[in-house]
Amino acid sequence: MRSPKIAKVLNLVLKLLILVVSYGYIYFRLVRSGSLETAWQGFVERSAGTEFWLLLSLMLVLMLLNWSLEALKWRYVLRRIERIGFVTALKAVLAGVTVSS
């Protein structure tokens, strides 16, 4: 059986590995393929209008609403097993979103 200290270290190593792999993937997809400059120019062109910022704001609000509803759902599902707070449930949902991508 693993000790809690080893489990924490393994958890940290796993998080760092996911971070490095994610950044490595983005680097090789954008920088190495030469499409970083093209992607940046497209972003600058699209972000000039107010429609872009309205859609971006709407998207962010809907994402937060979705994650909050998901956290409430998990809180409701787990209520008979363990009482958890909304913040804890939200952290779990965000961790799941991070790992699943």
N, C-alpha and C positions, 0 to 999 in steps of 0.2 A: 504494500500500500504506500502511495506517495505521501510525503509530508506536505503540509500547506506551503512551506517555503519553496519547495521544488516546483509545486504547481504554479505558484506566482511567477517564478523565473521562466518556466515553460510558456506561460501565458504571455509574458512580456516578449519573449523571443518570437513567438508566433505573431504577435502584433507588429513587431519590427520587420519580420519577414514579409508580412502582407504589405506593409508600407513600402519597403524596398522594391518588391515585385511590381506593385502598382505604379510607382514612379518610373521604374525601368521600362514597363510596358508603354507608358505615355511617352517617354523619351524616344524609344525606338520607333514608335508609330508616327510621331510628329517630327522629331529632329532628324533622325537618320533617313527617313523617307523624303525629306526635303519639303514636306507640306506644311511645316510650321508657319512659314511666312505667308503662304496662301491662306491658311486657316485664320491667321491674325488679321489679314487684310479683309477677309470676309466678315469677321466679327466687327471690325471697325466700321465697315460700310453699313452693316445691319443695325448697329447700336446708335447710329446717328439720329434715328427717328424716335418720336415719343411712343409709337406703337410697340416698339421693341421693349421699352422699359415698362409699359403697362402689362404686356404679356409676361415679362420676366417677374414682375411683382405678383401677378395673379398666380403664376406657377409656384412661386415660393410660398404664398399663402395656402394654396391647395396642398402642397407637399406637407406643410406643417399640420394642416387639418387632417390629412390622411394618416400621418404618423401618430397624431394624438388619438384619433379614433382607433387605430390599431393598438395603441397602448391601453386604452380603456377596454378594448375587447379582451386583451390578455389578462388584464386585471380582473375582469369579470369571470373569465374561464378559470383562473387560478384561485378564486376566492375561497373555495372549499379546501384546497390543499394548503395554501399559504397566503396570508394577507401581505400584499405589497402595495407600496405607494405609487402614485402616478409617475413620479420622477424615475423611480426604479424601473417601472414598466416601459417608460419612454426610452431609457438608456438601453434596455434589452432590445427594443424594436430597432433603435439606431445601430446597435451592434449587429443585429441580424441583417440589416440593410447593407452595412459595411462588408460583412463577410460574404454575403450572397452575390455581390457584384463581380 
